[in-house]
Structure formats: structure tokens, C-alpha cells
């Protein structure tokens, strides 16, 4: 016997941008907004980091895959690892590059996560559940996050 049960442990994220790069940037921005409480958003600007004398670092995260969906999910999961395991706080995506071998690299300006900043939720992973990027004049995707 089996039955299907509603599960409330996921969040769906809908992204829209004018380009592939914009879509990937929007995904990282959305994850940061989901992790950092609104009351602490002011701590996530390069200007604030400079004022507070946090050491600004440049960190690259990479993902590869056979299509943009796999690369996007991989990059989002690398971002989550950087934040939740390495305790880094990304401030800004400085550069996003796509190569001809199926790899995407995001260069991020980061600081060590301030001790007084607590992420408002743990996001376990971006999932492949029904992910399909629509490209054209406007790029769109819906991603389910496991929380």
C-alpha cells in the first residue's frame, strides 16, 4: 500500500532574466536573499564590508554539465556549500563565464560570515525536480529547493 502525502519542506523559486548570464546571477541573488534575513541584508554590501574592515576575498565556484539546467543546479549547490559549510558570505557576483566545454564559473566577492549573522534557514539543495530553462527574449526557470 502507498499513498501520496503533501510535503511542506520545499520552496519553489521562479527566476526570470534577459539572458542566460542574468538567469544564473538571479539564482545566486535569490539564494542569498533566502539565506540572509532581511534585517541583515545591509551587512551584505561591499561598502559595509569595507567599513567594518572585513577582509574581502574573491572566490570562484564552478559547475559543469551537459546542459544549462545541470550547470545552474550545480552552481546553486556550490553556492550553498560555500555559504553553509565554508561560512563565507557572498556579497556580489563579479563575473560569470561560460566555456565551450560545458562549464560555468562565478567569481564572487565574499567575506567570512560575521559571527553575529545567522542564516535564517538551511537550504539542503537545489533539486532537478521538473527544472527546465525556457530561453528566448526572456529566460525563465522554476527550481525547487529542498529545505
C-alpha positions in Angstrom: 0.0 0.0 0.0 1.1 3.5 -0.5 -0.3 7.0 -0.6 0.9 10.4 -1.6 1.3 13.0 1.2 1.7 16.7 0.8 5.2 17.8 1.8 5.9 21.3 3.0 9.7 21.1 3.2 10.3 22.5 -0.2 10.4 26.0 -1.7 9.9 26.7 -5.4 11.9 29.5 -6.9 10.8 31.2 -10.1 13.5 33.2 -12.0 13.4 35.4 -15.0 16.1 37.4 -16.8 17.0 38.8 -20.2 19.9 36.4 -20.7 21.5 33.1 -19.6 24.0 35.0 -17.5 21.3 37.1 -16.0 19.3 34.0 -15.1 22.4 32.4 -13.4 23.1 35.7 -11.5 19.4 35.9 -10.4 19.6 32.4 -9.0 22.6 33.3 -6.8 20.9 36.5 -5.7 17.8 34.6 -4.8 19.7 32.1 -2.7 21.5 34.9 -0.8 18.1 36.6 -0.1 16.7 33.3 1.1 19.6 32.7 3.5 20.3 36.2 4.9 17.5 37.7 7.0 16.1 41.0 5.7 17.3 42.7 8.8 20.9 41.7 8.0 20.8 42.5 4.3 22.8 45.7 5.0 25.7 43.6 6.1 26.0 42.0 2.6 27.2 45.0 0.6 30.9 45.5 -0.3 30.7 49.1 1.1 29.6 47.8 4.5 32.2 45.1 4.5 34.8 47.8 3.8 33.6 50.0 6.6 33.6 47.1 9.1 37.0 46.1 7.9 36.0 42.6 6.9 38.7 41.0 4.6 37.2 41.0 1.1 38.1 37.8 -0.8 37.4 36.7 -4.3 36.2 33.1 -4.6 35.3 31.1 -7.7 32.6 28.5 -7.8 32.2 26.2 -10.8 29.8 23.7 -12.2 29.8 21.6 -15.3 27.1 19.7 -17.1 25.7 18.6 -20.4 23.0 21.4 -20.4 22.2 24.7 -18.7 19.8 23.1 -16.3 22.5 20.8 -14.9 25.0 23.7 -14.8 22.6 26.0 -13.0 21.6 23.4 -10.3 25.3 22.6 -9.8 26.3 26.2 -9.4 23.5 26.9 -7.0 24.6 23.9 -4.9 28.2 25.1 -4.9 26.9 28.5 -3.7 25.0 26.8 -0.8 28.2 24.8 0.1 30.2 27.9 0.1 27.8 29.7 2.5 26.7 26.9 4.8 29.8 24.7 5.0 32.7 27.2 4.3 31.0 30.0 6.3 31.5 32.5 3.5 29.1 35.4 2.8 28.9 36.3 -0.9 28.5 40.0 -1.4 28.4 40.3 -5.1 28.8 38.2 -8.3 31.7 40.0 -10.1 31.9 37.8 -13.2 30.1 34.9 -14.7 31.7 32.9 -17.6 30.6 30.0 -19.7 33.1 28.0 -21.6 32.7 25.7 -24.6 33.3 22.6 -22.5 30.1 22.9 -20.5 31.4 24.7 -17.5 30.1 27.8 -15.8 32.3 29.8 -13.4 31.0 32.5 -11.0 33.6 34.8 -9.5 32.2 36.1 -6.1 33.3 38.8 -3.8 33.0 37.2 -0.3 33.8 37.9 3.3 33.9 35.5 6.2 30.4 35.2 7.6 30.1 37.7 10.5 29.7 35.9 13.9 26.5 37.8 14.6 24.9 36.8 11.4 22.7 33.7 11.4 21.3 32.3 8.2 17.5 32.3 8.5 17.1 28.8 7.1 19.1 25.9 5.9 18.7 25.1 2.3 19.8 21.5 1.7 20.0 21.6 -2.1 18.6 22.9 -5.4 16.9 19.9 -7.0 16.4 18.7 -10.6 12.7 18.2 -10.0 10.9 19.4 -13.2 13.7 22.0 -13.9 13.5 23.3 -17.5 15.0 26.5 -18.6 13.0 28.4 -21.2 15.2 30.6 -23.4 14.5 33.3 -25.9 13.8 37.0 -25.5 13.2 36.3 -21.8 14.9 33.4 -19.9 12.8 31.6 -17.3 13.1 28.7 -14.9 11.4 27.2 -11.9 13.6 25.5 -9.4 12.6 23.5 -6.3 14.8 23.9 -3.2 15.0 21.2 -0.6 14.9 22.9 2.8 
